[in-house]
Amino acid sequence: MALSIGIVGLPNVGKSTLFNALTKKSVLVANYPFATIDPSVGVVAVPDERRVKLAALSQSEKDVPAAVEFVDIAGLVKGASEGEGLGNQFLQHIRQVDAIAHVVRIFENPNIANTQEHINPLADIELIHTELALADIETKDKSRLLAGKPMLYVLNKESGGHNLDETPSDERWRRLMEFFENTGAHYCVVDAHVESELRELHADDKQEFRQEYGVFEDGVNGLIRAGYELLGLISFFTTGKDETRAWTIVRGASAPKAGAAIHSDFETKFIRAEVINWQKLLEAGSFAKARELGQIRTEGKEYIVQDGDVIEFLHG
């Protein structure tokens, strides 16, 4: 299922650095506006411990994750809706994605250029909102409105710098938190630079690196999962000796629609689905034991697949 999230924000807020951390690609990261012109695209594995545990249970030869696509889009500036800073080109790129990860700078560093007079996260958010809304006024195809796209705010901090989240009394941080509380908007906090550096390290060295920089949570994994949920996606699993795989479907999909993620025959020739929650399968220890315990359910065409279901499809 090819759904994508566009990484959007003002210049020099850390968009390309974040993209590098997400995708392990090397795109140009520069201390000046418009270092990114053409969008970069990366397909990112969705971290999921449930899949890993199922693969271990089945002793699967292959472990295949769900995936989500991220697109690094050049920085927008005031007047983008009128073509300022190649704005029309960049806004068109945003129209192509299904959701937006809006990167907002919450650190102060005089050595990293800032296109605004001061670091003010809420003002930056309002500026981007305004440009998206103004661009929508001129849009004839109302099915492709920018302002209506699902949005996740990514608050980018900098280890060792002055970060607003570390000074809760800062008026700028207080107003930003009020915005999230009043609007119910989703946000996460990452240190894009640290996460980008971590992508080069062996797993054994990552924990030591995190302790050194005081970044203990994996912000990138949290962002990927949040983006997946932002798109309204869930995963169901198939598992066996050959392969354990997470399949991506839209929340609310019926069993036949979910089966189509594997093969079209599973939808058009659907007979029934045998379903068990992933945790119950782990507790049972095997499909055979779960069947013996009566924990495997038989579901028909009307069944709405739940996140974490393990399914075997039967078709004609």
C-alpha positions in Angstrom: 0.0 0.0 0.0 1.9 3.1 -1.3 0.9 5.9 1.1 3.4 8.6 1.8 4.2 11.3 4.3 5.8 14.5 3.2 8.5 16.1 5.5 7.6 19.8 5.5 8.8 22.9 7.3 10.8 26.1 7.1 14.4 26.0 5.8 17.1 24.9 8.2 14.8 23.2 10.7 16.3 19.8 10.2 14.1 18.2 7.5 16.8 16.5 5.5 18.7 15.5 8.6 15.5 13.8 9.9 15.1 12.2 6.4 18.6 10.8 6.7 17.8 9.4 10.1 14.6 7.8 8.9 15.8 6.3 5.7 19.6 5.8 6.2 20.1 7.7 2.9 22.5 10.5 2.5 20.8 13.6 1.1 22.4 17.0 1.1 22.2 18.7 4.5 23.4 22.3 4.4 23.4 25.4 6.5 21.5 27.5 4.0 17.9 27.7 2.6 16.8 25.5 -0.3 19.5 22.9 -0.1 16.8 20.5 -1.1 15.1 21.2 -4.5 13.9 17.9 -5.9 12.2 15.7 -3.2 13.9 12.6 -2.0 11.8 9.5 -1.4 12.6 6.7 1.1 10.7 3.6 2.1 11.0 3.0 5.8 10.3 -0.2 7.8 7.7 0.1 10.5 9.2 -1.1 13.9 7.0 -3.7 15.4 8.0 -6.0 18.3 4.9 -8.1 17.7 6.2 -9.2 14.3 9.6 -10.0 15.7 8.1 -12.2 18.4 5.9 -14.1 16.0 8.9 -14.7 13.7 10.8 -16.2 16.7 7.8 -18.3 17.6 7.5 -19.7 14.1 11.3 -19.8 13.6 10.7 -18.1 10.3 13.4 -17.9 7.7 12.3 -14.4 6.7 10.9 -11.5 8.8 9.2 -8.9 6.6 8.1 -5.6 8.1 5.3 -3.2 7.1 6.6 -0.1 5.4 5.7 3.6 5.0 7.1 6.1 2.5 8.6 9.4 3.5 9.3 12.3 1.1 11.8 15.1 1.9 10.3 18.3 0.6 12.2 21.6 0.3 11.6 24.3 2.9 8.7 26.7 2.5 9.0 30.4 3.2 6.6 33.3 3.7 5.0 34.0 0.4 5.4 30.4 -0.9 1.8 30.5 -2.1 2.7 33.4 -4.4 5.8 31.6 -5.7 8.4 33.0 -3.3 11.4 30.7 -2.9 10.2 28.3 -5.6 7.1 27.9 -3.4 4.7 26.8 -6.2 7.0 23.9 -7.1 7.3 22.8 -3.4 3.6 23.1 -2.7 2.9 20.9 -5.7 5.2 18.3 -4.1 3.1 18.5 -0.9 -0.1 17.8 -2.9 1.3 14.5 -4.0 1.6 13.1 -0.4 -1.1 11.6 1.8 0.0 13.2 5.1 2.4 15.8 6.4 5.2 15.6 9.0 5.7 19.2 9.9 9.2 19.7 11.3 9.4 22.6 13.8 12.7 23.8 15.2 12.7 24.1 19.0 16.5 24.7 19.5 18.5 27.9 19.5 21.9 27.8 17.8 23.4 30.9 16.3 25.7 28.8 14.0 22.7 27.3 12.2 21.0 29.9 10.0 17.3 30.7 10.7 15.1 32.3 8.1 12.9 33.9 10.8 14.0 36.7 13.1 13.7 34.6 16.3 13.1 30.9 17.2 9.4 30.8 17.7 7.8 27.4 17.1 4.2 28.5 17.2 4.8 31.4 14.8 6.5 29.0 12.4 3.5 26.6 12.6 1.1 29.5 11.9 3.3 30.7 8.9 3.2 27.2 7.3 -0.6 26.9 8.0 -1.2 30.3 6.3 0.8 29.4 3.2 -1.0 26.1 2.8 -4.4 27.7 3.3 -3.6 30.5 0.8 -2.4 27.9 -1.8 -5.8 26.1 -1.3 -7.7 29.2 -2.3 -6.4 29.0 -5.8 -6.9 25.2 -6.0 -9.7 24.1 -8.4 -9.4 20.4 -7.4 -10.8 20.5 -3.8 -10.0 16.9 -3.3 -6.3 17.8 -3.1 -6.4 20.5 -0.5 -3.2 21.0 1.5 -4.7 22.3 4.7 -6.9 19.2 5.1 -4.1 16.7 5.0 -3.4 14.8 8.3 -0.5 16.4 10.1 2.0 15.3 12.7 4.2 18.0 14.3 7.9 16.9 14.7 9.6 19.1 17.3 13.3 19.0 16.5 15.7 19.6 19.3 19.5 19.7 19.4 21.6 17.8 22.0 23.9 20.1 23.9 22.0 23.2 22.7 19.4 25.4 24.2 16.1 23.5 23.7 12.8 25.1 24.6 11.4 21.9 26.0 14.1 21.9 28.6 12.8 25.3 29.9 9.1 24.8 30.5 8.7 28.3 31.8 9.8 29.7 28.4 6.7 31.6 27.1 7.3 30.2 23.6 7.2 26.6 24.8 4.2 27.3 27.0 2.2 28.7 24.1 3.2 25.8 21.9 1.9 23.3 24.4 -1.3 25.3 24.7 -1.7 25.0 21.0 -1.4 21.2 21.1 -3.8 21.0 24.1 -6.4 23.2 22.5 -6.3 21.7 19.0 -5.6 18.1 19.9 -2.9 18.0 17.3 -0.4 15.2 17.4 3.3 15.8 18.0 6.5 14.0 18.8 10.0 15.2 19.9 13.2 14.1 18.2 16.8 15.0 18.0 17.3 14.6 14.2 21.1 15.1 14.4 21.7 12.5 17.0 19.3 10.0 15.3 21.1 10.6 12.0 24.5 9.9 13.6 23.1 6.7 15.2 22.2 5.3 11.8 25.9 4.8 11.1 26.6 2.9 14.4 26.5 -0.8 15.2 23.6 -1.8 17.5 26.0 -2.5 20.4 27.3 1.1 20.2 24.0 2.9 20.0 23.1 2.7 23.7 26.4 4.1 24.8 26.0 6.9 22.2 22.5 7.7 23.5 23.8 7.9 27.1 26.6 10.2 26.0 24.2 12.7 24.4 21.3 12.2 26.9 18.9 11.0 24.2 17.5 7.8 25.6 14.3 7.2 23.6 14.4 6.2 19.9 12.6 9.3 18.5 12.8 8.0 14.9 10.9 4.7 15.7 8.3 6.7 17.5 7.9 9.0 14.5 7.6 6.1 12.1 4.9 4.5 14.2 3.1 7.9 14.7 3.2 8.5 10.9 1.8 5.0 10.2 -1.1 5.7 12.6 -1.5 9.2 11.1 -2.3 7.6 7.7 -4.9 5.4 9.4 -3.0 2.2 8.8 -2.8 -1.0 10.9 -1.0 -4.3 10.4 -2.1 -7.9 10.4 0.3 -10.8 10.3 0.9 -14.1 8.5 3.4 -16.4 10.1 5.0 -19.7 9.3 8.3 -21.5 8.9 9.1 -19.7 5.6 8.1 -16.2 6.5 6.5 -13.9 9.1 5.1 -10.7 7.4 3.3 -7.6 8.6 0.7 -6.6 6.0 -0.5 -3.0 5.8 -4.2 -2.2 5.5 -6.5 0.8 6.2 -8.1 0.7 9.6 -11.7 -0.6 9.2 -10.9 -3.0 6.3 -13.0 -6.1 6.0 -11.4 -9.6 5.9 -11.6 -9.8 2.0 -10.1 -6.4 1.6 -7.3 -7.3 4.0 -6.7 -10.5 2.0 -6.3 -8.4 -1.2 -3.1 -7.1 0.4 -1.7 -10.6 -0.1 -3.3 -11.6 -3.4 -6.4 -10.4 -5.3 -7.8 -14.0 -5.1 -8.1 -13.7 -1.4 -10.7 -11.0 -2.0 -12.5 -12.2 -5.1 -12.6 -15.9 -4.0 -12.8 -15.3 -0.3 -14.4 -18.2 1.7 -13.4 -17.5 5.3 -10.6 -16.3 7.5 -9.1 -18.1 10.6 -8.1 -15.4 13.0 -6.2 -15.2 16.4 -4.8 -12.2 18.2 -1.0 -12.2 18.1 -0.6 -12.2 21.8 -3.0 -15.2 22.3 -1.0 -17.1 19.7 2.3 -16.4 21.6 0.6 -17.6 24.8 -0.6 -20.8 23.1 2.8 -21.5 21.6 1.6 -22.7 18.2 -1.3 -22.7 15.8 -2.0 -26.3 16.7 -2.2 -25.6 20.4 -4.3 -22.5 19.8 -6.7 -24.6 17.7 -6.8 -27.2 20.4 -7.7 -24.5 23.0 -10.5 -23.2 20.7 -8.8 -19.8 20.4 -8.8 -19.6 16.6 -11.9 -18.0 15.3 -13.6 -18.5 12.0 -14.7 -15.2 10.5 -16.6 -14.3 7.3 -16.8 -11.5 4.8 -18.2 -8.9 7.2 -15.3 -9.3 9.8 -13.4 -6.1 10.4 -9.7 -6.9 10.7 -8.1 -5.7 14.0 -4.6 -4.4 14.5 -2.4 -7.4 15.5 -4.6 -10.1 14.1 -2.8 -13.2 12.8 -4.8 -14.5 9.8 -5.0 -17.6 7.5 -7.2 -17.0 4.5 -9.2 -19.7 2.8 -10.3 -19.0 -0.8 -11.8 -20.9 -3.7 
